Structure formats: structure tokens, C-alpha cells
């Protein structure tokens, strides 16, 4: 049992779970647009998600405490390094349009974690994009939409059309809604200068906002040119399940519940 607990902790802490979530949403995009399985783009997305999330989570910690890192964190660093090289390998297999998009999203991820932007843009001294008042969740949702919708389509040379915009908006709304339980969980830990959604409007209104976002996502499914009965039913089930998770989210909750409830 202890070994299983250790493995599960590594699975969560090393961002494998969140990377599988990104991979799953990317696969959904290929399925929705009737595109074939793309090993190169899906493998890239998985390894890039592990690399990017671990970079964001552990950059500051590794920077200032690299000589006294715990064995656990060193293992995650080694795992992240392996994922980085695999990410680079699969990136070389992608089309130039996809690579250009990757560079843009990579720059956003880099600025999200590394304090190099001018101090006048920030509410505190962190000088990271995630420190800009109220920006964090929208930035994450934007990157997820770009990676899970635009990137697979770009690598498939899919013609850009209005339907893609609808799916991008749906994905943005979905990820934004599922970020809210994390915002609620971190309410007692986030600096007031971050001006997170629960800090500004309270927990109850934050949950209501989540319901509205999910309803908007479902409405877009109803009017989407590529929707059918199966996709409407599936989206309805996803919206219903997500609404329940948002409704029962609270400030004090088991760390595994929130971590394992990611997309």
C-alpha cells in the first residue's frame, strides 16, 4: 500500500496526470474533426505538458534551493529532463506551422514562470505573468485551448474556419470553469494582490460563474455545425459532471481530490 501511495504521489507531483488530461483533449480534437491519429503531435503534447508544468511548478524552488533539493524533487527533475528531450525529438517531426505556434505558446509559458518582465506591469515583486492581477486562470485557459485545439489542427494542415473558433471558445470556457475549484482551494494561500476570481467575487459567485461558463459551452455545442446527437449528449454529460465538481468544491478539501479531478 505504501508503494502504491508513493507511485500515486509521483504520478500527481510529476504532472503525468495533467499531461494525460491535455493529451486526452487533444485526441478529442482529432476525433471531432475526423482527423487520423497523429503520433508525433500527441506525443509532443504529452511530453511538452510534463516539461512545461514541472518548469512552472519547480523553477523557483530549483533556482534557489538546487543544492538542498530533496531526493523526491531530484527524481522529478530527472524525469522532466527525459521528457524534455523526447519533446524536442517529436517537435522536429512536426510541420512548420505547428512549430511556429509552439514557439508562441512556449514563450507565454516561459514568461508565466520567469520574472523578466518590467516591474510596472505587476502587483508585486514576482514579475511573472501569473502575478499580474486577475490574469492567471485566463492565461492557462488560453494556452490549453491553443495546445489542445489549434496545435493538432495546425499539424494536420486543417483549413481554418468558423467551426474551429467555436471549438476554441468551448475549450477555453471548459478549462476556465475547471480552474475555479483550484482557485477556491487556494483562496487562503494566494496573495490578495493576485486578485483571483474567488477573492474578487466570493466563493458562491465563483461557482455560479462556473455554471454559466459550462452553460455557454453547452449552448455552443448546440449551434456548432459539426455537432450531432452523440456529441450533444456527451457534452451534456461532461457539463453536468463538471458542474457537480464545481458545486462541491470548497476551500478545505483533500489534496488528492482536487489534483485527481483535473480534466
N, C-alpha and C positions, 0 to 999 in steps of 0.2 A: 504493500500500500504506500509506503514511504517513497519507493522508487517511482510509482505512478504519479504521486504528488510532485516529485521533483521534475519529472518529464512534463507534466502539465504546466508547472511554473515556467519552465524553459519555453514551452510552446507559446505561452502568452507573452512573456517578457521579451522574447526574441522577435516578436511581431509576425510570427508564422501565421497566426490566426487572422490578423488583419490583412496580410498579404493574400491569403486564400479568399478573403472577402472581396478584395479588389479583383482577383483573378476570376471569381465567380461572376461578378457584374460585367466584366469584360467579355466573358463567354456568352452571357445573356445578350450582349450587343451583337455578337456574330450571329447568334441564333435568330434574333429579331429581324435582322436584315438579310437573312438567308445566305450567309457567307460561310465558306468552308472553314474547318478547324485550322487555325494558324498557330502552329507550334512555336514559331520564332517570337511572335508578338506576345503570346500568352506567357511563355517562359520569361521573356524580358520583363513583362509587367510584374510577375511574381517576385523575381529576384530584385527588381528595382524597388518594389514596395518594401521588402525587408530592409534593403540598404537605406532607403530614404527615411523610413520611420525610425530605424535604430540610430541613424545620424542625428535626426531631430531630437530624439529622446536622450541620447547619451553624449552629445557633442560637448556640452558644458561640463558634464561630470568628468569625462575623459580628459578634457583640456586642463582642468585644474587639479585633478587627482590621479593622473596617469600612473604615478609611481606607487600609489597605495590602492589600486583597484582590487576589488575582491576577485577571487577565482571565478565566481559566477559571471561577473561582468566581463572578465577576460575571455571566457568561453563565448559569450555573445559577440564580443569584438571579433574573434577568430571566425565565427560563423558568418558575421556580417561581411568580413573581408572576402570569404569564399563566395558569398552571394554577389559581391561587387564584381568580381572577376567573371562570374557567369553572366551577370547583367551586361558587362562590356562585350562579352562574346556574342550574345544574342542581339545586342544593339547593332553590331556590324552586319547582321543578317537582314536588317530592316531596310525599307525603302527610304529615300532621302526625305520625302515629305514627312514620314513618321519621325525621322531623326531631328528634323527642324522643330517639330512640336515638342519632342523630348527635351531639347535644349532649353526651350522656353519654360516648361514645367520644372525642369531641374534648377533653373535659375531662381524660380519662385521658392522652391523647397530650400535652396541654399540660403536665400535671404530670410526665410522663415526662421532659421536656426542661428545664423551667424550675425553678430552685431557689427555691421559695417555701414549701415545707412546713416545719414545725418541725424543728429540728436533732436533737431527741431520737430521731426515728424512723430516723436514718441511721447507717451505719457509718463515714462520712467526712464531709467538709465540703461535698460536692456538693449535698446537699439536693434531689435529684431522685428520682423513683420508681425509676428504673433503678439508683440507688445503694443501694437497700435490699437487704440481704444476701439473695441467692438468688432475688430476685423477678423479674428482668428477663425471662427466657425465658417464664415463665408469664404475665406481663402481655402480652407480644407475642402469644402464642398465643390469649389471651382476646380481644384486640382483633381479631385476624384472624378468629376464629370469629364474633364479633359482626358484623363488616363483611360477611363472605362468606356467612353463612347467615341471620342474623336480619334484617339490613337489607333484602335483596331480598324476603324473605317479608313483612316489615312493610309495605313499599311496595305489595305486591300484596294486602294485607289478608287474607293467608292465615291460616286458623284455627290457633291454637297448639295442638299436640297432642304426644303422646309421641314420634312419629316424628321431629319436629323436634329434640327433646332428643338423640336418638340421633345425628343428623347433626351437631349442635353438638359433642357429645363427640368424634365421629370427627374433625371438623375441628380441634378443639383438640389431640387426640393427634397428628394428622398434622403440624401446624405445629410442635408441640413437638419431635417427632422430627427434623424437618428443621432445627431450630435447633441441634441438637447438633454438627454439623460446624463451625458457626461458633464455637460455644463452645470446641471443641477447637483450632481455628485461632488463636483469640485467647488461648489459655492463657498464653502468655509476655508478653502485653500487659495483660491485665486485672489490676486491683488485687486483691490477696489478700482485701481487705475485702469484695469483691463476693460472695465465696463461690459462684462459679459451679459448675455441676454437675461438670465435669472437675476443678476444684480440690478439691472435696469427696470425690469417689469415684474419681478417676483416669480415664484415657482408656479403658482396656479396659472398665471397668464402665459408663462413659458410653455406649459403643457398644452394650453389652448392654441397657442401659436403652432405647436407641433401638429395638432389635429388639423388646423387649417392648411398647413403645408401638405399633409397627406391627402386631404380632400382635393386640393388643387392638382396634385399628381394624378389622382384617380380621374378627375374631370378631363385632363389632357389625354388620358388613355381612351376615354370615350370618344374624343374628337379626332384622334390620331388616324391618318389614312391607312396605317399598317396594323391597326388593332382588329381583333376578331373576338368571338365569344370566349375562346380559351384564354386569350391574353387579358381580357376584361375580368374574367373570373379570377385568374392568377393574381392580377394587380389588386383586386378587391381583397383577396386573402392576405396579401402582403401588407396592404394598408391597414387591415383590421388587426393583424398580429402586431404591427409596429405601433399602432395606437394603444393597444393594451400595454405594451412595454413602456411607452411614454407615460401612460396613466399611473402605473405602479412605480415609476422611478421616484427616488427620494434622495435626500442629502446623505443620510446614513444608510448604506447598503453594503452587502458583501462585495468585496473587490472582484471576485470571480464572476459574480452575476453580471456586472456591468461590462467587464472585459470580454466575457464569453458571449455577450449579447450583441457584439458588433456584427455588422452586416454579413 
